[in-house]
Amino acid sequence: EVAMLTSETDKSARLDEIATSSLYRDILEFQKIRNAQVLYSLLKALALQVGNEVSYLELSRTVGIDAKTVEKYIDLLEKSFVLFRLPPYAANRRHEITKMKKVFFWDVGIRNAVIGDYRPLDRRNDVGALFENWFIAERMKRSLYRSLRTRFGFWRTHAGAEVDLVEETPDLTIGLEMKWNNAKAKGPAAWHAEKFAWKLVHRDNCVEFLR
């Protein structure tokens, strides 16, 4: 609906409406959550750190509720298809449970509405995080639509080497790195040492990965 509107004012107004009313209706009414402001504050805090690992304890201090309630609210937002959690990738899946996850939005328009930022991409300082969120969400939707058996995650070493998105299928493990600009990158040496595939995704070639 928003994409079909022709006026930028109408688009932002509709997104604002969704983000302040429709977005919370099911959660507030059916999950018996009375404090809408706390939920909104949590969502805004998550929106401002898209692409970063999330600490429930740090979020609890920011929002003013305990860490268990933060985790509960994030779980409800995930079940309501507002956001999703991306786990760290590890060969041993038991290790994923003990590490922090990243949180992304299924719809970056909603993410923009939550933080109240509709500026063009060339005037934003969060374009990298926004592009990463959009591409990962679309790549995951692609997998769901095609009923692919894909395990998603992100990869990071203690030394700081990182791959934005890891996709593991029965036949292939590939790392995808997102860069808004068509910058040159070779990928972490530690990742290549594992003999995994690696691709650079940027604004000029991203559509190729979504077909």
Accessible surface in RSA format (square Angstrom, percent):
REM  Atomic radii and reference values for relative SASA: ProtOr
REM  Chains: A
REM  Algorithm: Lee & Richards
REM  Probe-radius: 1.40
REM  Slices: 20
REM RES _ NUM      All-atoms   Total-Side   Main-Chain    Non-polar    All polar
REM                ABS   REL    ABS   REL    ABS   REL    ABS   REL    ABS   REL
RES GLU A   1   133.46  76.6  85.54  64.7  47.92 114.1  48.06  93.0  85.40  69.7
RES VAL A   2    31.71  20.9  30.36  27.5   1.35   3.2  30.36  26.4   1.35   3.7
RES ALA A   3    88.66  81.5  61.91  95.5  26.75  60.9  68.82  96.9  19.84  52.6
RES MET A   4   161.52  83.6 141.73  93.8  19.78  47.1 111.49  94.8  50.02  66.3
RES LEU A   5    57.49  32.0  52.42  37.5   5.08  12.8  54.41  38.2   3.09   8.3
RES THR A   6   135.07  96.1 103.12 104.5  31.95  76.2  79.02 106.1  56.06  84.7
RES SER A   7    41.08  34.7  33.48  44.7   7.60  17.5  28.45  60.6  12.63  17.7
RES GLU A   8   130.24  74.8 122.88  93.0   7.35  17.5  65.99 127.6  64.24  52.5
RES THR A   9   101.13  71.9  96.33  97.7   4.80  11.4  63.71  85.6  37.42  56.6
RES ASP A  10    72.86  51.0  69.66  69.3   3.20   7.6   9.32  21.9  63.54  63.4
RES LYS A  11    52.65  25.7  52.65  32.3   0.00   0.0  15.51  14.0  37.14  39.6
RES SER A  12    25.70  21.7  24.82  33.1   0.88   2.0  10.05  21.4  15.66  21.9
RES ALA A  13    56.07  51.6  45.81  70.7  10.26  23.3  50.68  71.4   5.40  14.3
RES ARG A  14    57.80  24.3  54.99  28.0   2.82   6.7  17.45  23.8  40.36  24.5
RES LEU A  15    19.89  11.1  19.89  14.2   0.00   0.0  19.89  14.0   0.00   0.0
RES ASP A  16    61.08  42.8  60.58  60.3   0.50   1.2  23.59  55.5  37.49  37.4
RES GLU A  17    93.60  53.7  87.25  66.0   6.35  15.1  30.59  59.2  63.01  51.4
RES ILE A  18    37.67  21.4  37.67  28.1   0.00   0.0  37.67  27.1   0.00   0.0
RES ALA A  19     1.04   1.0   1.04   1.6   0.00   0.0   1.04   1.5   0.00   0.0
RES THR A  20    89.60  63.7  65.73  66.6  23.87  56.9  52.83  71.0  36.77  55.6
RES SER A  21    48.37  40.9  37.87  50.5  10.50  24.2  41.55  88.5   6.82   9.6
RES SER A  22    42.69  36.1  28.82  38.5  13.87  32.0  19.05  40.6  23.64  33.1
RES LEU A  23    24.31  13.5  12.65   9.1  11.65  29.3  17.99  12.6   6.32  17.0
RES TYR A  24    10.61   5.0  10.61   6.0   0.00   0.0  10.61   8.0   0.00   0.0
RES ARG A  25   120.70  50.7 115.50  58.9   5.21  12.4  38.54  52.7  82.16  49.8
RES ASP A  26    85.13  59.6  83.98  83.6   1.15   2.7  21.35  50.2  63.78  63.6
RES ILE A  27     1.76   1.0   0.67   0.5   1.10   2.6   1.76   1.3   0.00   0.0
RES LEU A  28    43.53  24.2  35.76  25.6   7.77  19.5  35.97  25.3   7.56  20.3
RES GLU A  29   113.20  65.0  86.93  65.8  26.27  62.6  40.05  77.5  73.15  59.7
RES PHE A  30   146.31  73.2 121.85  75.5  24.46  63.6 125.42  76.0  20.89  59.8
RES GLN A  31    85.88  48.0  71.40  52.2  14.48  34.5   5.63  12.0  80.25  60.9
RES LYS A  32   179.33  87.5 154.24  94.6  25.09  59.7 103.00  92.7  76.33  81.3
RES ILE A  33    11.63   6.6   3.96   3.0   7.67  18.5   7.29   5.3   4.34  11.8
RES ARG A  34   235.41  98.8 198.62 101.3  36.79  87.6  76.81 105.0 158.61  96.1
RES ASN A  35    76.83  53.0  69.82  67.5   7.01  16.9  26.70  64.3  50.13  48.5
RES ALA A  36    43.14  39.7  39.47  60.9   3.67   8.3  39.59  55.8   3.54   9.4
RES GLN A  37   117.12  65.5 112.15  82.0   4.97  11.8  57.22 121.8  59.91  45.4
RES VAL A  38    23.97  15.8  22.49  20.4   1.48   3.6  23.97  20.8   0.00   0.0
RES LEU A  39     0.00   0.0   0.00   0.0   0.00   0.0   0.00   0.0   0.00   0.0
RES TYR A  40    60.49  28.2  60.49  34.4   0.00   0.0  38.86  29.2  21.63  26.7
RES SER A  41    38.64  32.7  31.58  42.1   7.06  16.3  19.11  40.7  19.53  27.4
RES LEU A  42     0.00   0.0   0.00   0.0   0.00   0.0   0.00   0.0   0.00   0.0
RES LEU A  43     0.00   0.0   0.00   0.0   0.00   0.0   0.00   0.0   0.00   0.0
RES LYS A  44    86.66  42.3  86.66  53.2   0.00   0.0  31.02  27.9  55.63  59.3
RES ALA A  45    12.58  11.6   6.01   9.3   6.57  14.9  11.09  15.6   1.49   4.0
RES LEU A  46     0.97   0.5   0.04   0.0   0.92   2.3   0.04   0.0   0.92   2.5
RES ALA A  47     0.00   0.0   0.00   0.0   0.00   0.0   0.00   0.0   0.00   0.0
RES LEU A  48   114.23  63.6  84.80  60.7  29.43  74.0  84.96  59.7  29.28  78.8
RES GLN A  49    50.05  28.0  48.38  35.4   1.67   4.0  14.24  30.3  35.81  27.2
RES VAL A  50     7.26   4.8   0.56   0.5   6.69  16.1   0.56   0.5   6.69  18.1
RES GLY A  51    11.45  14.1   0.00   N/A  11.45  14.1   3.47   9.5   7.99  17.9
RES ASN A  52    82.09  56.6  81.12  78.4   0.97   2.3  16.18  38.9  65.91  63.7
RES GLU A  53    45.84  26.3  29.73  22.5  16.11  38.4   5.47  10.6  40.37  33.0
RES VAL A  54     7.60   5.0   2.85   2.6   4.74  11.4   2.85   2.5   4.74  12.9
RES SER A  55    21.74  18.4  17.59  23.5   4.15   9.6   8.17  17.4  13.58  19.0
RES TYR A  56    58.21  27.2  54.05  30.8   4.17  10.8  47.51  35.7  10.70  13.2
RES LEU A  57    96.11  53.5  94.06  67.3   2.05   5.2  94.06  66.1   2.05   5.5
RES GLU A  58   111.72  64.1 109.10  82.5   2.62   6.2  31.12  60.2  80.60  65.8
RES LEU A  59     2.99   1.7   2.65   1.9   0.33   0.8   2.92   2.1   0.07   0.2
RES SER A  60     7.93   6.7   6.43   8.6   1.50   3.5   0.90   1.9   7.02   9.8
RES ARG A  61   172.90  72.6 141.41  72.1  31.49  75.0  63.43  86.7 109.47  66.3
RES THR A  62   103.04  73.3  67.38  68.3  35.66  85.0  50.91  68.4  52.13  78.8
RES VAL A  63    23.46  15.4   0.64   0.6  22.82  55.0   3.01   2.6  20.45  55.5
RES GLY A  64    63.72  78.6   0.00   N/A  63.72  78.6  33.46  91.8  30.26  67.8
RES ILE A  65    36.27  20.6  24.14  18.0  12.13  29.2  32.86  23.7   3.40   9.2
RES ASP A  66    85.67  60.0  72.73  72.4  12.94  30.6  47.82 112.5  37.85  37.7
RES ALA A  67    31.99  29.4  27.08  41.8   4.91  11.2  27.32  38.5   4.67  12.4
RES LYS A  68   174.19  85.0 166.36 102.1   7.83  18.6 110.82  99.8  63.36  67.5
RES THR A  69    34.45  24.5  32.29  32.7   2.16   5.1  16.01  21.5  18.44  27.9
RES VAL A  70     0.00   0.0   0.00   0.0   0.00   0.0   0.00   0.0   0.00   0.0
RES GLU A  71    80.15  46.0  80.15  60.6   0.00   0.0  13.42  26.0  66.73  54.5
RES LYS A  72   114.41  55.8 107.27  65.8   7.14  17.0  64.47  58.0  49.94  53.2
RES TYR A  73    22.73  10.6  22.73  12.9   0.00   0.0   2.25   1.7  20.49  25.3
RES ILE A  74     0.00   0.0   0.00   0.0   0.00   0.0   0.00   0.0   0.00   0.0
RES ASP A  75    41.41  29.0  41.41  41.2   0.00   0.0   9.86  23.2  31.54  31.5
RES LEU A  76    16.40   9.1  15.77  11.3   0.63   1.6  15.97  11.2   0.43   1.2
RES LEU A  77     0.00   0.0   0.00   0.0   0.00   0.0   0.00   0.0   0.00   0.0
RES GLU A  78    46.86  26.9  42.47  32.1   4.39  10.5  18.25  35.3  28.61  23.4
RES LYS A  79   141.97  69.3 120.20  73.8  21.77  51.8  81.31  73.2  60.65  64.6
RES SER A  80    45.52  38.5  20.34  27.1  25.19  58.0  16.30  34.7  29.22  40.9
RES PHE A  81   157.46  78.8 142.94  88.5  14.52  37.8 142.94  86.7  14.52  41.5
RES VAL A  82    12.32   8.1   5.30   4.8   7.01  16.9  10.00   8.7   2.32   6.3
RES LEU A  83     0.00   0.0   0.00   0.0   0.00   0.0   0.00   0.0   0.00   0.0
RES PHE A  84     7.10   3.6   7.10   4.4   0.00   0.0   7.10   4.3   0.00   0.0
RES ARG A  85    43.60  18.3  30.35  15.5  13.25  31.5   5.60   7.7  38.00  23.0
RES LEU A  86     0.53   0.3   0.53   0.4   0.00   0.0   0.53   0.4   0.00   0.0
RES PRO A  87    31.49  23.0  31.49  28.7   0.00   0.0  31.49  26.0   0.00   0.0
RES PRO A  88     8.80   6.4   8.65   7.9   0.15   0.6   8.65   7.1   0.15   1.0
RES TYR A  89    22.99  10.7  13.38   7.6   9.61  25.0   8.16   6.1  14.83  18.3
RES ALA A  90    14.50  13.3   8.45  13.0   6.05  13.8  14.50  20.4   0.00   0.0
RES ALA A  91   100.09  92.0  66.11 102.0  33.98  77.3  70.12  98.7  29.97  79.4
RES ASN A  92    51.41  35.5  43.22  41.8   8.19  19.7  22.69  54.6  28.72  27.8
RES ARG A  93   142.75  59.9 135.86  69.3   6.88  16.4  51.99  71.1  90.76  55.0
RES ARG A  94   177.14  74.4 170.05  86.7   7.09  16.9  72.17  98.6 104.97  63.6
RES HIS A  95    95.29  52.1  94.33  65.6   0.96   2.5  58.44  60.2  36.84  42.9
RES GLU A  96    24.33  14.0  24.14  18.3   0.18   0.4   4.96   9.6  19.37  15.8
RES ILE A  97   139.18  79.2 119.42  89.0  19.75  47.6 121.51  87.5  17.67  47.9
RES THR A  98   118.46  84.3  79.62  80.7  38.85  92.6  76.10 102.2  42.37  64.0
RES LYS A  99    94.84  46.3  83.48  51.2  11.36  27.0  55.91  50.3  38.93  41.5
RES MET A 100    92.71  48.0  83.42  55.2   9.29  22.1  82.42  70.1  10.30  13.6
RES LYS A 101    64.52  31.5  60.98  37.4   3.54   8.4  34.23  30.8  30.29  32.3
RES LYS A 102     0.99   0.5   0.99   0.6   0.00   0.0   0.00   0.0   0.99   1.1
RES VAL A 103     2.72   1.8   1.87   1.7   0.85   2.0   1.87   1.6   0.85   2.3
RES PHE A 104     0.00   0.0   0.00   0.0   0.00   0.0   0.00   0.0   0.00   0.0
RES PHE A 105     0.09   0.0   0.09   0.1   0.00   0.0   0.09   0.1   0.00   0.0
RES TRP A 106    44.72  17.9  41.55  20.1   3.17   7.4  39.30  21.0   5.42   8.8
RES ASP A 107    73.53  51.5  69.24  68.9   4.28  10.1  21.68  51.0  51.85  51.7
RES VAL A 108    31.35  20.6  30.02  27.2   1.33   3.2  30.02  26.1   1.33   3.6
RES GLY A 109    14.40  17.8   0.00   N/A  14.40  17.8  13.40  36.8   1.00   2.2
RES ILE A 110    16.54   9.4  16.54  12.3   0.00   0.0  16.54  11.9   0.00   0.0
RES ARG A 111     6.97   2.9   6.97   3.6   0.00   0.0   0.34   0.5   6.64   4.0
RES ASN A 112    19.21  13.2  19.21  18.6   0.00   0.0   0.06   0.2  19.14  18.5
RES ALA A 113     8.36   7.7   0.00   0.0   8.36  19.0   0.00   0.0   8.36  22.2
RES VAL A 114     1.73   1.1   0.00   0.0   1.73   4.2   0.02   0.0   1.71   4.6
RES ILE A 115    32.17  18.3   9.29   6.9  22.88  55.1  11.00   7.9  21.17  57.4
RES GLY A 116    57.90  71.4   0.00   N/A  57.90  71.4  24.93  68.4  32.98  73.9
RES ASP A 117    21.58  15.1  18.99  18.9   2.59   6.1  11.00  25.9  10.59  10.6
RES TYR A 118    80.65  37.7  50.63  28.8  30.03  78.1  54.48  40.9  26.18  32.3
RES ARG A 119   102.93  43.2  93.74  47.8   9.20  21.9  39.25  53.6  63.68  38.6
RES PRO A 120    73.48  53.6  61.65  56.2  11.82  43.0  73.48  60.7   0.00   0.0
RES LEU A 121    70.68  39.4  64.28  46.0   6.40  16.1  64.40  45.2   6.28  16.9
RES ASP A 122   130.65  91.5  87.96  87.5  42.69 101.0  51.61 121.5  79.04  78.8
RES ARG A 123   151.45  63.6 132.94  67.8  18.51  44.1  52.96  72.4  98.49  59.7
RES ARG A 124    19.54   8.2   2.91   1.5  16.64  39.6   1.74   2.4  17.81  10.8
RES ASN A 125   147.74 101.9 107.72 104.1  40.02  96.4  44.97 108.2 102.77  99.3
RES ASP A 126    25.61  17.9  20.53  20.4   5.08  12.0  22.64  53.3   2.97   3.0
RES VAL A 127    28.05  18.5  28.02  25.4   0.03   0.1  28.02  24.3   0.03   0.1
RES GLY A 128    38.70  47.7   0.00   N/A  38.70  47.7  30.83  84.6   7.87  17.6
RES ALA A 129    30.91  28.4  23.12  35.7   7.79  17.7  25.36  35.7   5.54  14.7
RES LEU A 130    12.63   7.0  12.32   8.8   0.31   0.8  12.62   8.9   0.01   0.0
RES PHE A 131    11.53   5.8   6.54   4.1   4.99  13.0  11.07   6.7   0.47   1.3
RES GLU A 132    20.65  11.9  20.65  15.6   0.00   0.0   1.25   2.4  19.40  15.8
RES ASN A 133     0.19   0.1   0.19   0.2   0.00   0.0   0.19   0.5   0.00   0.0
RES TRP A 134    79.31  31.8  78.61  38.1   0.69   1.6  59.71  31.8  19.60  31.8
RES PHE A 135     0.00   0.0   0.00   0.0   0.00   0.0   0.00   0.0   0.00   0.0
RES ILE A 136     0.00   0.0   0.00   0.0   0.00   0.0   0.00   0.0   0.00   0.0
RES ALA A 137     1.29   1.2   1.29   2.0   0.00   0.0   1.29   1.8   0.00   0.0
RES GLU A 138    47.89  27.5  45.06  34.1   2.83   6.7   4.56   8.8  43.33  35.4
RES ARG A 139    27.75  11.7  27.20  13.9   0.55   1.3   0.60   0.8  27.15  16.5
RES MET A 140    28.42  14.7  28.23  18.7   0.19   0.5  28.23  24.0   0.19   0.3
RES LYS A 141    48.94  23.9  48.82  30.0   0.12   0.3  24.17  21.8  24.77  26.4
RES ARG A 142    50.05  21.0  46.24  23.6   3.81   9.1  11.65  15.9  38.39  23.3
RES SER A 143     7.16   6.0   7.04   9.4   0.12   0.3   3.49   7.4   3.67   5.1
RES LEU A 144   121.96  67.9 105.04  75.1  16.92  42.5 107.51  75.5  14.46  38.9
RES TYR A 145   175.92  82.1 142.22  80.9  33.70  87.7 112.98  84.9  62.94  77.6
RES ARG A 146   121.64  51.1  96.86  49.4  24.78  59.0  38.22  52.2  83.43  50.6
RES SER A 147    99.48  84.1  69.21  92.4  30.26  69.7  45.92  97.8  53.55  75.0
RES LEU A 148    82.39  45.9  64.47  46.1  17.92  45.0  66.31  46.6  16.07  43.3
RES ARG A 149   189.81  79.7 171.11  87.2  18.70  44.5  74.66 102.0 115.15  69.8
RES THR A 150    28.94  20.6   3.15   3.2  25.79  61.5   2.14   2.9  26.80  40.5
RES ARG A 151    38.52  16.2  31.61  16.1   6.91  16.4  30.14  41.2   8.37   5.1
RES PHE A 152    27.69  13.9  17.40  10.8  10.30  26.8  17.51  10.6  10.18  29.1
RES GLY A 153     0.80   1.0   0.00   N/A   0.80   1.0   0.77   2.1   0.03   0.1
RES PHE A 154     2.69   1.3   2.69   1.7   0.00   0.0   2.69   1.6   0.00   0.0
RES TRP A 155    31.10  12.5  30.95  15.0   0.15   0.4   9.48   5.1  21.61  35.1
RES ARG A 156    95.77  40.2  69.93  35.6  25.84  61.5  31.17  42.6  64.60  39.2
RES THR A 157    38.18  27.2  27.21  27.6  10.97  26.2  33.39  44.9   4.79   7.2
RES HIS A 158   197.95 108.2 158.16 109.9  39.79 101.8 114.63 118.1  83.32  96.9
RES ALA A 159   103.12  94.8  57.90  89.3  45.22 102.9  70.24  98.9  32.88  87.1
RES GLY A 160    51.98  64.1   0.00   N/A  51.98  64.1  29.62  81.3  22.36  50.1
RES ALA A 161    31.49  28.9  18.71  28.9  12.78  29.1  29.27  41.2   2.21   5.9
RES GLU A 162    48.67  27.9  38.89  29.4   9.78  23.3  10.81  20.9  37.86  30.9
RES VAL A 163     0.00   0.0   0.00   0.0   0.00   0.0   0.00   0.0   0.00   0.0
RES ASP A 164    13.10   9.2  13.10  13.0   0.00   0.0   0.00   0.0  13.10  13.1
RES LEU A 165     0.00   0.0   0.00   0.0   0.00   0.0   0.00   0.0   0.00   0.0
RES VAL A 166     0.00   0.0   0.00   0.0   0.00   0.0   0.00   0.0   0.00   0.0
RES GLU A 167    12.42   7.1  12.04   9.1   0.38   0.9   0.94   1.8  11.48   9.4
RES GLU A 168    39.96  22.9  37.52  28.4   2.45   5.8  10.72  20.7  29.24  23.9
RES THR A 169    45.52  32.4  36.33  36.8   9.19  21.9  34.34  46.1  11.18  16.9
RES PRO A 170    97.61  71.1  51.61  47.0  46.00 167.2  65.95  54.4  31.66 196.8
RES ASP A 171   138.42  97.0 102.73 102.2  35.69  84.4  35.37  83.3 103.05 102.8
RES LEU A 172    94.60  52.7  87.07  62.3   7.54  18.9  92.64  65.1   1.97   5.3
RES THR A 173    19.32  13.7  13.10  13.3   6.22  14.8   1.82   2.4  17.50  26.5
RES ILE A 174    20.73  11.8  20.73  15.4   0.00   0.0  20.73  14.9   0.00   0.0
RES GLY A 175     0.00   0.0   0.00   N/A   0.00   0.0   0.00   0.0   0.00   0.0
RES LEU A 176     0.03   0.0   0.03   0.0   0.00   0.0   0.03   0.0   0.00   0.0
RES GLU A 177    22.69  13.0  22.69  17.2   0.00   0.0   6.09  11.8  16.60  13.6
RES MET A 178    13.63   7.1   0.63   0.4  13.00  30.9   0.68   0.6  12.95  17.2
RES LYS A 179    83.22  40.6  80.32  49.3   2.90   6.9  31.97  28.8  51.25  54.6
RES TRP A 180    56.70  22.8  51.49  24.9   5.21  12.2  41.64  22.2  15.05  24.4
RES ASN A 181    87.99  60.7  86.16  83.3   1.83   4.4  24.72  59.5  63.27  61.1
RES ASN A 182    93.53  64.5  65.58  63.4  27.95  67.3  14.30  34.4  79.23  76.6
RES ALA A 183    45.35  41.7  35.98  55.5   9.37  21.3  44.49  62.6   0.86   2.3
RES LYS A 184   207.25 101.1 175.00 107.4  32.25  76.8 122.05 109.9  85.20  90.8
RES ALA A 185    38.02  35.0  14.76  22.8  23.26  52.9  22.37  31.5  15.65  41.5
RES LYS A 186   182.53  89.0 168.84 103.6  13.69  32.6 115.84 104.3  66.69  71.0
RES GLY A 187    23.65  29.2   0.00   N/A  23.65  29.2   6.76  18.5  16.90  37.8
RES PRO A 188    24.58  17.9  12.28  11.2  12.31  44.7  23.92  19.7   0.67   4.1
RES ALA A 189    85.53  78.6  69.24 106.8  16.30  37.1  74.31 104.6  11.22  29.7
RES ALA A 190    47.51  43.7  34.63  53.4  12.88  29.3  41.92  59.0   5.59  14.8
RES TRP A 191     0.07   0.0   0.07   0.0   0.00   0.0   0.07   0.0   0.00   0.0
RES HIS A 192    73.76  40.3  65.53  45.5   8.23  21.1  52.33  53.9  21.43  24.9
RES ALA A 193    73.69  67.8  43.76  67.5  29.93  68.1  54.82  77.2  18.87  50.0
RES GLU A 194   100.24  57.6  85.40  64.6  14.84  35.3  12.09  23.4  88.15  72.0
RES LYS A 195   184.71  90.1 152.25  93.4  32.46  77.3 101.85  91.7  82.86  88.3
RES PHE A 196    58.73  29.4  48.35  29.9  10.38  27.0  50.31  30.5   8.42  24.1
RES ALA A 197    35.70  32.8  22.54  34.8  13.16  29.9  32.78  46.2   2.92   7.7
RES TRP A 198    37.21  14.9  17.96   8.7  19.25  45.2  17.96   9.6  19.25  31.2
RES LYS A 199   106.82  52.1 105.36  64.6   1.46   3.5  49.22  44.3  57.60  61.4
RES LEU A 200    29.54  16.5  20.70  14.8   8.84  22.2  20.70  14.5   8.84  23.8
RES VAL A 201     0.00   0.0   0.00   0.0   0.00   0.0   0.00   0.0   0.00   0.0
RES HIS A 202    17.98   9.8  17.98  12.5   0.00   0.0   5.30   5.5  12.68  14.8
RES ARG A 203   118.32  49.7  98.93  50.4  19.38  46.2  18.89  25.8  99.42  60.3
RES ASP A 204   103.34  72.4  68.39  68.1  34.95  82.7  26.19  61.6  77.15  76.9
RES ASN A 205    26.88  18.5  26.01  25.1   0.86   2.1  11.39  27.4  15.49  15.0
RES CYS A 206     9.71   7.3   9.47  10.6   0.24   0.6   0.00   0.0   9.71  10.5
RES VAL A 207    87.27  57.4  86.95  78.7   0.32   0.8  86.95  75.6   0.32   0.9
RES GLU A 208   109.66  63.0  89.58  67.8  20.08  47.8  26.19  50.7  83.47  68.1
RES PHE A 209    34.27  17.1  29.86  18.5   4.42  11.5  34.26  20.8   0.02   0.0
RES LEU A 210    44.67  24.9  23.96  17.1  20.70  52.0  24.35  17.1  20.32  54.7
RES ARG A 211   172.00  72.2 150.35  76.6  21.65  51.5  75.67 103.4  96.33  58.4
END  Absolute sums over single chains surface
CHAIN  1 A    12284.5      10033.2       2251.4       6592.2       5692.3
END  Absolute sums over all chains
TOTAL         12284.5      10033.2       2251.4       6592.2       5692.3
